[in-house]
Amino acid sequence: MFFSSLRARWGMPNGYRDVLGVGLPLVISMASSTVMQFTDRLFLSHYSVDAIAAALPAAIVNLLFLLFFTGVAGYANVFIAQYCGSAAPARVGAALWQAIHFSLMGGVLLALLWFVAPFMFSFAGHPAPVVRLEVIYFRVLTVGAVFMLLSSALSCFFSGRGLTRPVMVANIAAMIINIPLDYALIYGAWGLPELGIAGAGIATVAGWALTFFFLALATFTRRHDAMFGVLRNWRFERALFLRMMRYGLPSGVNYFFEIFAITFFVFVIGRLGRVELAATNIVFSIDSLAFLPMLGLNIAVSTMVGQAIGAGKPDAAGTAAMNTLHLALAWMLCIGVMFIIFPGVLLDMFRPQDVSVQEYVPIREAGVVLMRFVAFYCLFDALSLVFFGAVKGAGDTYFVMWAMVVGCACMVAVIVIMRLWFDAGLIALWVVLTCYAVALSLSALLRYRGGKWRSMKVVETVRRSPDAGPC
């Protein structure tokens, strides 16, 4: 009975096969990005304990701003999906270009953060050597962030149409270049200078630039211009841009507060001590191996829901969401079991060269306990990723934004109270983080089950052209 049900769900429209067809290349793409980040932190953890202590806070603060802009630009994915579902491929190019215009503006604004970096990281209260490295790493990432934003916009042209292999190929190519470049620039090899944490940042930016280059070549072709207007529709369209901002800005704010919560958490942990900060940074780095690939399924379910809503088929959207959830839970369950059974093996991969086995013992012991928290809440992360992705694919971005804002505010308030009045330590703060993850997942589940998303749509009503080609 069980296996016959699996077979039925595999072959049905928007079943497991369709979800994997759209989602697996995106999962591999996200896994490629995760491997690049993992490699950064693995090499830096062996380079020095200060480098790995600085890498995660700097990377998270960069993401705090970067993901706001990618959240807005990346919402072009839903517009393109709904235009395709509505059989209006001629509008795809216009939607893509509004995301490109926004990405260019965002790249300029992010580069200006160069000047405020020293103030931001000195405010955290981390040791002076760590602050200096945080500023260096952050500045390199923000100056090169425009390539990441443009790549996010261009990837929507493919993911919104459910054709995700070009995105996968571009990200794999970037990973292949990034890993050896990472090693060479951090340690100084093959004639390149030893740049330490700055080298890690330069290698990451090079990966972003290469991804943008590949996606641009694949996007701006005469064939795509004839079908979707990717070249001729380059102009700024005020009405379409403002509509994209209406739905995309809440998505950006959602990402901003999601990362802000983690950033605040890491900065508070940093005030507890070097051991607590290093253990938390390492565990988050390992957790990213499980969590970030699932963002591929988040994009996939938004795409499939968007296409179904554009076609006026909310039941098909619901089928896609539930089948995506099954796959996400299966992945997270496997990851959670691995985190419980093999925490020491994973943690030992991050022991810095300048830390002896004896000195690493307290970091390792703390990390083993924290890995159990991750193993528990990763299942709830799957619920959040799938159900928030589903309702955003229909256009329900304001609820997702407010759920994230309220959840973040509550978590920050509880952490401040526990630190100021109860002198809470590492374990108590991780309990708060876990409760935050569980609360978000429950809000996502309740909103999805409420069904309001079924009657939403983000694109204008376009008359179906009988001779319009498929997306």
Secondary structure, DSSP 8 states (H G I E B T S, - for coil): -HHHHHHHHHHSTTSHHHHHHHHHHHHHHHHHHHHHHHHHHHHHHHH-HHHHHHHHHHHHHHHHHHHHHHHHHTTHHHHHHHHHHTT-GGGHHHHHHHHHHHHHHHHHHHHGGGGGHHHHHHHTT--HHHHHHHHHHHHHHHHTHHHHHHHHHHHHHHHTTT--HHHHHHHHHHHHHHHHHHHHHHHT-TT----THHHHHHHHHHHHHHHHHHHHHHHS-HHHHHHH-TTTT-S--HHHHHHHHHHHHHHHHHHHHHHHHHHHHHHHHHTT-HHHHHHHHHHHHHHHHHHHHHHHHHHHHHHHHHHHHHTT-HHHHHHHHHHHHHHHHHHHHHHHHHHHHSHHHHHHTT--TTS-HHHHHHHHHHHHHHHHHHHHHHHHHHHHHHHHHHHHHHT-HHHHHHHHHHHHHHHHHHHHHHHHHH---HHHHHHHHHHHHHHHHHHHHHHHHH-GGGG---S------TT----
